[in-house]
Amino acid sequence: MNKKINYTITFCLFLVAVFNGIAQSTIKQKPIIQTKYTADPAPMVHNDTVFLYTSHDEDDAKGFKMIDWLLYTSTDMVNWTEHGVVASLKDFSWVKPDNGAWAIQCIERNGKFYLYAPMHGQGIGVLVSDSPYGPFKDPLGKRLIEDNHLWNDIDPSPFIDDDGQAYLYWGNPDVYYVKLNKDMISTSGEIVKEPTKPKNYQEGPWMYKRKGHYYMSYASTCCPEGIGYAMSNSPTGPWEYKGMVVEASEKTRGNHPGIIDYKGKSYVFGHSYDLLKRETTTFYERRSVDMDEIIYNPDGTIQTLPYWSVDGPKAVGTINPFKRVEGETMAWSEGVKSDATTEKGVFVTKIDNNDYIEVQAVDFNKGAKRFQVSAASIKGGKIEIRLDTKEGELLGVCDIKSTGGLGTWKEFNSKIKKIKGVHNVVFVFKGGGASLFNLDWWMFK
């Protein structure tokens, strides 16, 4: 039997056993994105904002069903704003667009943004944009990487060294790298199969440099997979295994790292099945991105996390509620989904009775007295505005009247108790039946 097929069967059997062995009620971790299934996180810091590019497991996926990539942003590391589909398989004319949109990564150079994308079994391509939000376009019309092992060409990770030389790393079950030219869309020299593949390397390399040390983080061990890392004095190795960033355990299953520094702190991103396991004990390939703060030791090594924490990191910024805040900006939600149209962009939908959205670190400064929201509704409903928790102090209730349809938007206002200072705000939705209304944006006055 083919080694890769045998590995896949073993891994799937393991996942089924894990799902059957863990009760739904024991899942306490909170993935940072809840309105869609996301995986393979690729964070990028640009202009004081974290841009988080992810792959996307479809809601009805049983196995891997992935046709596009999503973008989220944050300036506080607790609230994430969805920007919808940033690119898809359809952006590559040479690709069959039905499946295989695996782990991407974006990097900026000279004012342009380069998105390296693997189409599983079809190779690695590159898209280019003048903005981190896109639109991204294919400048080549063909694969960037040409070799004889297309099925191994996944999880590309671009890196630009201090001397300006750029590299691209990728691969499963081996690590490959090649030099990128200054244009970032062509290569120089031979593709190198890394001879000192780090210990327990599986896939998903994440290459970066910090305080003079070169790091390669990756999905480590199998099965289950945690996140391991190795260090080197050179971008081309040799690599010395240093340990685990996130420990492998019966909870971790598959994984994919993304590591950044932001506002004086360091963070690791990965993914899990914890959101799915809140909903069902049946295993499907529907993953969710997680994130936690990490600590470096004085020698550059990383302190190991046993798993993703329940509460996640603390806010490193605040939300200004006196400016329009998109409804799809949230730290946590339950029940709701997101959708998008050309006219409105991304909005919150599938709002049922008792669903809610939590927004953290909202700075009311010297005080707010009124609440305003843009919504669209057939039957109408109510928004309870609560302080700090879902069961917290009730600040006010905003009545959402019928607007004549879920695509017809109107603004609604309500008085609230005067509130000052920094708080979490929870919007609890009330009404009879399902799909009460759609939510576009909100603000306080």
ZATI-436369 format. One record per residue (C-alpha): x, y, z; residue number from 1. Coordinates in steps of 0.02 Angstrom, whole numbers, plus 50000, padded with zeros to 5 digits. Each point is the difference from the previous one (the first is absolute). Layout:
SEVEX     X     Y     Z zakol
SEVEX     X     Y     Z   NUM
...
END
This chain:
SEVEX     X     Y     Z zakol
SEVEX 50000 50000 50000     1
SEVEX 50059 50176 49962     2
SEVEX 50084 50073 50156     3
SEVEX 49901 50163 49992     4
SEVEX 49834 49908 49980     5
SEVEX 50044 49888 50147     6
SEVEX 50044 50154 50105     7
SEVEX 49834 50083 49954     8
SEVEX 49898 49847 50048     9
SEVEX 50092 49984 50166    10
SEVEX 49976 50184 50037    11
SEVEX 49814 49996 49962    12
SEVEX 49973 49847 50110    13
SEVEX 50093 50089 50140    14
SEVEX 49890 50155 49981    15
SEVEX 49840 49896 50006    16
SEVEX 50060 49918 50160    17
SEVEX 50040 50168 50078    18
SEVEX 49830 50071 49956    19
SEVEX 49908 49849 50068    20
SEVEX 50101 50006 50160    21
SEVEX 49974 50182 50048    22
SEVEX 49831 50058 50061    23
SEVEX 49933 50158 49920    24
SEVEX 49977 50083 50171    25
SEVEX 50187 49990 50040    26
SEVEX 50052 50118 49860    27
SEVEX 50042 50166 50081    28
SEVEX 50127 50078 49881    29
SEVEX 49942 50148 49897    30
SEVEX 50064 50011 49821    31
SEVEX 50016 50182 49945    32
SEVEX 49884 49983 49848    33
SEVEX 49826 49926 50025    34
SEVEX 49892 50055 49853    35
SEVEX 50094 49890 49875    36
SEVEX 50116 49850 50008    37
SEVEX 50179 50059 49976    38
SEVEX 50170 49917 49999    39
SEVEX 50184 50025 49956    40
SEVEX 50019 50174 50077    41
SEVEX 50125 50118 49918    42
SEVEX 50016 50163 50101    43
SEVEX 50090 50152 49927    44
SEVEX 50032 50164 50090    45
SEVEX 49982 50155 49890    46
SEVEX 49970 50182 50050    47
SEVEX 49959 49958 50181    48
SEVEX 49869 49872 49948    49
SEVEX 50005 49810 50004    50
SEVEX 49939 49926 49835    51
SEVEX 49949 49819 50025    52
SEVEX 49984 49898 49841    53
SEVEX 49920 49829 50020    54
SEVEX 49945 49852 49900    55
SEVEX 49814 49961 50009    56
SEVEX 49912 49836 50036    57
SEVEX 49824 50005 49929    58
SEVEX 49854 49980 50121    59
SEVEX 49947 49837 49917    60
SEVEX 50176 49927 49986    61
SEVEX 50023 49819 50048    62
SEVEX 50176 49980 49934    63
SEVEX 50108 50147 49943    64
SEVEX 49885 50116 49901    65
SEVEX 50094 50163 49970    66
SEVEX 49973 50119 49854    67
SEVEX 50050 50173 50064    68
SEVEX 50098 50098 50129    69
SEVEX 49937 50126 50129    70
SEVEX 50070 50157 50082    71
SEVEX 49977 50066 50177    72
SEVEX 50080 50150 50086    73
SEVEX 50030 50056 50178    74
SEVEX 50085 50144 50092    75
SEVEX 49972 49931 50175    76
SEVEX 50026 49810 49983    77
SEVEX 49830 49960 50075    78
SEVEX 49873 50071 49875    79
SEVEX 50012 49940 49820    80
SEVEX 49914 50080 49850    81
SEVEX 49956 49891 49852    82
SEVEX 50034 50068 49825    83
SEVEX 49931 49849 49907    84
SEVEX 50081 49905 49856    85
SEVEX 50169 50077 49957    86
SEVEX 50043 49876 49862    87
SEVEX 49939 49836 49928    88
SEVEX 50049 49858 49884    89
SEVEX 49909 50094 49861    90
SEVEX 50139 50131 50005    91
SEVEX 50115 49872 49918    92
SEVEX 49952 49964 49819    93
SEVEX 50109 49844 49997    94
SEVEX 49918 49917 50152    95
SEVEX 49847 49888 50015    96
SEVEX 49893 50109 50116    97
SEVEX 49902 49863 50087    98
SEVEX 50111 49965 50153    99
SEVEX 50174 50010 50075   100
SEVEX 50021 50180 50065   101
SEVEX 50124 49955 50136   102
SEVEX 50112 50106 50113   103
SEVEX 50052 50172 49934   104
SEVEX 50117 50136 50062   105
SEVEX 50016 50185 49955   106
SEVEX 50154 50111 50005   107
SEVEX 50030 50183 49953   108
SEVEX 50144 50066 49897   109
SEVEX 50022 50174 49926   110
SEVEX 49818 50044 50023   111
SEVEX 49930 49843 49919   112
SEVEX 49925 49848 50085   113
SEVEX 50040 49824 49943   114
SEVEX 49883 49858 50045   115
SEVEX 50078 49827 49978   116
SEVEX 49865 49868 49978   117
SEVEX 50007 49811 49983   118
SEVEX 49866 49911 49899   119
SEVEX 50015 49823 50067   120
SEVEX 50066 49887 49863   121
SEVEX 50013 50144 49877   122
SEVEX 50151 50093 50068   123
SEVEX 50040 50169 50079   124
SEVEX 49948 50164 49920   125
SEVEX 50017 50183 50046   126
SEVEX 49878 50145 49999   127
SEVEX 50046 50186 50011   128
SEVEX 49907 50153 50062   129
SEVEX 50033 50183 50040   130
SEVEX 49903 49978 50162   131
SEVEX 49999 49867 50137   132
SEVEX 49809 49996 49979   133
SEVEX 50017 49956 49815   134
SEVEX 49942 49979 49867   135
SEVEX 50139 49876 49960   136
SEVEX 50044 49951 49822   137
SEVEX 50106 49862 49924   138
SEVEX 50150 50082 49911   139
SEVEX 50067 49837 49927   140
SEVEX 49854 49898 49936   141
SEVEX 50093 49843 50053   142
SEVEX 50081 49916 50150   143
SEVEX 50140 50093 50088   144
SEVEX 50085 49837 50053   145
SEVEX 50033 49868 49868   146
SEVEX 50060 49830 50061   147
SEVEX 49955 49816 49997   148
SEVEX 49911 49987 50169   149
SEVEX 49845 50110 49985   150
SEVEX 49904 49904 50133   151
SEVEX 50137 50046 50126   152
SEVEX 49994 50185 49954   153
SEVEX 49892 50071 50139   154
SEVEX 50011 50135 50135   155
SEVEX 50115 50130 49919   156
SEVEX 50086 50120 50121   157
SEVEX 50090 50154 49928   158
SEVEX 50140 50085 50096   159
SEVEX 50109 50153 49962   160
SEVEX 50167 50006 50090   161
SEVEX 50085 50159 50061   162
SEVEX 50113 50003 49848   163
SEVEX 49848 50006 49885   164
SEVEX 50011 49821 49939   165
SEVEX 49829 49917 49997   166
SEVEX 49962 49815 50019   167
SEVEX 49850 49888 49984   168
SEVEX 49983 49845 50111   169
SEVEX 49869 49863 49985   170
SEVEX 49967 49814 50004   171
SEVEX 49930 49839 50070   172
SEVEX 50078 49882 50051   173
SEVEX 50165 50089 49961   174
SEVEX 50053 50182 50010   175
SEVEX 50046 50087 49837   176
SEVEX 50062 50175 49968   177
SEVEX 50050 50109 49854   178
SEVEX 50064 50178 49982   179
SEVEX 49876 50129 49940   180
SEVEX 50055 50143 49889   181
SEVEX 49964 50181 50048   182
SEVEX 49841 49997 49897   183
SEVEX 49935 49863 50118   184
SEVEX 49917 49908 49855   185
SEVEX 50153 49910 49928   186
SEVEX 50133 49888 50075   187
SEVEX 50189 49988 49992   188
SEVEX 50104 49843 50012   189
SEVEX 49948 49822 50037   190
SEVEX 49861 49939 50113   191
SEVEX 50085 49930 50156   192
SEVEX 49934 49855 50101   193
SEVEX 50055 50050 50176   194
SEVEX 50129 49868 50054   195
SEVEX 49979 50041 50186   196
SEVEX 49811 49987 50008   197
SEVEX 49954 50048 50179   198
SEVEX 49953 49863 50121   199
SEVEX 49817 49947 49994   200
SEVEX 49966 50111 49849   201
SEVEX 49835 49958 49914   202
SEVEX 49946 50150 49896   203
SEVEX 49952 50184 50013   204
SEVEX 50170 50088 50015   205
SEVEX 49993 50177 50069   206
SEVEX 50164 50090 49974   207
SEVEX 50051 50160 50092   208
SEVEX 50146 50091 50081   209
SEVEX 50000 50078 50172   210
SEVEX 50143 50085 50094   211
SEVEX 50132 49919 49890   212
SEVEX 49928 49824 50009   213
SEVEX 49922 49909 49853   214
SEVEX 49845 49898 50044   215
SEVEX 49907 49865 49907   216
SEVEX 49838 49954 50085   217
SEVEX 49892 49859 49932   218
SEVEX 49865 49870 50031   219
SEVEX 50096 49877 50107   220
SEVEX 49979 49814 50040   221
SEVEX 49858 49892 49940   222
SEVEX 49879 49952 50060   223
SEVEX 49942 50114 50082   224
SEVEX 50091 50154 49937   225
SEVEX 50063 50142 50108   226
SEVEX 50106 50148 49946   227
SEVEX 50187 49975 50011   228
SEVEX 50147 50110 49953   229
SEVEX 50184 49999 49955   230
SEVEX 50132 50137 49999   231
SEVEX 50149 50040 49890   232
SEVEX 50134 50130 49969   233
SEVEX 49954 50002 49815   234
SEVEX 49839 50004 49897   235
SEVEX 50058 49842 49913   236
SEVEX 50043 49901 50157   237
SEVEX 50064 49889 50073   238
SEVEX 49849 49993 50115   239
SEVEX 50006 49949 50183   240
SEVEX 49839 49940 50078   241
SEVEX 49959 50100 50157   242
SEVEX 49832 49934 50058   243
SEVEX 49814 50033 49990   244
SEVEX 49911 50167 49989   245
SEVEX 49833 49914 50029   246
SEVEX 50012 49826 50073   247
SEVEX 49931 49850 49906   248
SEVEX 49861 49917 50097   249
SEVEX 49838 49908 49970   250
SEVEX 49921 50173 49978   251
SEVEX 50111 50073 49864   252
SEVEX 49968 49886 49848   253
SEVEX 50059 50088 49840   254
SEVEX 50085 50169 50010   255
SEVEX 50080 50143 49904   256
SEVEX 50104 50139 50081   257
SEVEX 50008 50187 49974   258
SEVEX 50111 50104 50115   259
SEVEX 50014 50190 50016   260
SEVEX 50053 50140 50117   261
SEVEX 49872 50139 50025   262
SEVEX 49995 50149 50119   263
SEVEX 50138 49931 50109   264
SEVEX 49930 49824 50016   265
SEVEX 50024 49837 49904   266
SEVEX 49862 49887 49937   267
SEVEX 49979 49827 49924   268
SEVEX 49853 49954 49891   269
SEVEX 49941 49824 49959   270
SEVEX 49839 49907 49975   271
SEVEX 49892 49868 50082   272
SEVEX 49832 49913 49986   273
SEVEX 49937 50075 50164   274
SEVEX 49861 50105 49921   275
SEVEX 49932 49849 49906   276
SEVEX 50006 49895 50158   277
SEVEX 49887 50126 50088   278
SEVEX 49869 49954 49869   279
SEVEX 50020 49814 49966   280
SEVEX 50098 49845 50049   281
SEVEX 50008 49948 49816   282
SEVEX 50167 50034 49917   283
SEVEX 50007 50113 49847   284
SEVEX 50143 50102 49926   285
SEVEX 49935 50165 50070   286
SEVEX 50138 50088 50095   287
SEVEX 50014 50164 50094   288
SEVEX 50145 50120 50028   289
SEVEX 50070 50020 50176   290
SEVEX 50127 50125 50068   291
SEVEX 50096 50029 50161   292
SEVEX 50142 50105 50069   293
SEVEX 50171 49918 50009   294
SEVEX 50154 50044 50102   295
SEVEX 50181 49994 49939   296
SEVEX 50141 49954 50119   297
SEVEX 50158 50108 50006   298
SEVEX 50090 49876 49885   299
SEVEX 49863 50014 49868   300
SEVEX 49914 49836 50036   301
SEVEX 49811 49998 50023   302
SEVEX 49904 49947 50154   303
SEVEX 49881 49857 49958   304
SEVEX 49812 50019 50010   305
SEVEX 49908 49841 50053   306
SEVEX 49851 50049 49890   307
SEVEX 49899 50153 49949   308
SEVEX 49939 50089 50156   309
SEVEX 49815 50019 50038   310
SEVEX 49997 50190 50004   311
SEVEX 50141 50040 49878   312
SEVEX 50111 50154 50009   313
SEVEX 49954 50168 50076   314
SEVEX 49957 50150 49893   315
SEVEX 50142 50113 49943   316
SEVEX 49882 50134 49935   317
SEVEX 49820 50059 50014   318
SEVEX 49847 50021 49891   319
SEVEX 49934 50177 49972   320
SEVEX 49809 49981 50010   321
SEVEX 49967 50178 49943   322
SEVEX 50053 49956 49824   323
SEVEX 49911 49873 49890   324
SEVEX 50050 49823 50052   325
SEVEX 49967 49861 49877   326
SEVEX 49881 49866 50063   327
SEVEX 50125 49867 49948   328
SEVEX 50125 50069 50127   329
SEVEX 49995 49885 50149   330
SEVEX 50101 49911 50134   331
SEVEX 49875 49859 50018   332
SEVEX 49830 49952 49933   333
SEVEX 49878 49857 50010   334
SEVEX 49873 49949 49869   335
SEVEX 50027 50137 49872   336
SEVEX 50081 49986 49829   337
SEVEX 50072 50125 49876   338
SEVEX 49960 50035 49819   339
SEVEX 50044 50133 49871   340
SEVEX 49927 50094 49853   341
SEVEX 50081 50120 49877   342
SEVEX 49892 50142 50068   343
SEVEX 50024 49977 50188   344
SEVEX 50159 49899 50014   345
SEVEX 50006 49881 50148   346
SEVEX 49855 49996 50124   347
SEVEX 49934 49889 50139   348
SEVEX 49856 49882 49958   349
SEVEX 49910 49842 50061   350
SEVEX 49956 50092 50161   351
SEVEX 49883 49894 50107   352
SEVEX 49925 50023 50173   353
SEVEX 50133 50001 50138   354
SEVEX 50147 50010 49879   355
SEVEX 50127 50130 50051   356
SEVEX 50157 50097 49954   357
SEVEX 50132 50055 50125   358
SEVEX 50115 50148 49965   359
SEVEX 50144 50025 50122   360
SEVEX 50093 50154 50060   361
SEVEX 49872 50129 49946   362
SEVEX 50054 50172 50061   363
SEVEX 49849 50108 50044   364
SEVEX 50115 50136 50066   365
SEVEX 49894 50130 50092   366
SEVEX 49835 49924 49953   367
SEVEX 49874 49937 49872   368
SEVEX 49810 50026 50007   369
SEVEX 49932 49930 49838   370
SEVEX 50021 49849 49887   371
SEVEX 49981 49995 49810   372
SEVEX 50001 49850 49882   373
SEVEX 49974 49961 49816   374
SEVEX 49892 49845 49973   375
SEVEX 49890 49914 49872   376
SEVEX 49851 49893 50051   377
SEVEX 49842 49912 49947   378
SEVEX 49926 49961 50170   379
SEVEX 50100 50112 50117   380
SEVEX 50072 49967 50171   381
SEVEX 50096 50081 50143   382
SEVEX 50181 50031 50047   383
SEVEX 50037 49996 50186   384
SEVEX 50156 50103 50036   385
SEVEX 50087 49924 50151   386
SEVEX 50156 50046 50095   387
SEVEX 50151 49883 50016   388
SEVEX 49908 49832 49984   389
SEVEX 49847 49925 49917   390
SEVEX 49910 50006 50168   391
SEVEX 50076 50168 50049   392
SEVEX 49916 50166 50037   393
SEVEX 49869 50047 49870   394
SEVEX 50044 50170 49927   395
SEVEX 49852 50008 49883   396
SEVEX 49897 49911 49867   397
SEVEX 49995 50048 49816   398
SEVEX 49842 49950 49906   399
SEVEX 50031 49943 49822   400
SEVEX 49843 50024 49895   401
SEVEX 49964 49915 49835   402
SEVEX 50087 50087 49856   403
SEVEX 49908 49899 49868   404
SEVEX 50140 49875 49969   405
SEVEX 50173 49938 50049   406
SEVEX 50076 50106 49862   407
SEVEX 49914 50162 50047   408
SEVEX 50102 50096 50128   409
SEVEX 49943 50131 50125   410
SEVEX 50073 50083 50154   411
SEVEX 49927 49976 50174   412
SEVEX 50035 50096 50160   413
SEVEX 49971 49975 50186   414
SEVEX 50042 50084 50164   415
SEVEX 50120 49912 50120   416
SEVEX 50057 50025 50177   417
SEVEX 50149 50117 50001   418
SEVEX 50159 49898 50000   419
SEVEX 50181 50055 50023   420
SEVEX 50170 49916 49992   421
SEVEX 50061 49842 49913   422
SEVEX 49885 49849 49998   423
SEVEX 49953 49847 49901   424
SEVEX 49833 50021 49911   425
SEVEX 49886 49855 49959   426
SEVEX 49859 50013 49874   427
SEVEX 49869 49867 50041   428
SEVEX 49870 49972 49864   429
SEVEX 49819 49966 50044   430
SEVEX 49845 49956 49898   431
SEVEX 49887 49863 49939   432
SEVEX 50068 49872 49879   433
SEVEX 50157 50000 49893   434
SEVEX 50088 50127 49890   435
SEVEX 49934 50150 50097   436
SEVEX 50101 50130 49907   437
SEVEX 50168 50038 49920   438
SEVEX 50124 50119 50084   439
SEVEX 50118 50116 49905   440
SEVEX 50076 50122 50126   441
SEVEX 49974 50082 50170   442
SEVEX 50059 50150 50101   443
SEVEX 49966 50095 50160   444
SEVEX 49968 50186 50025   445
END
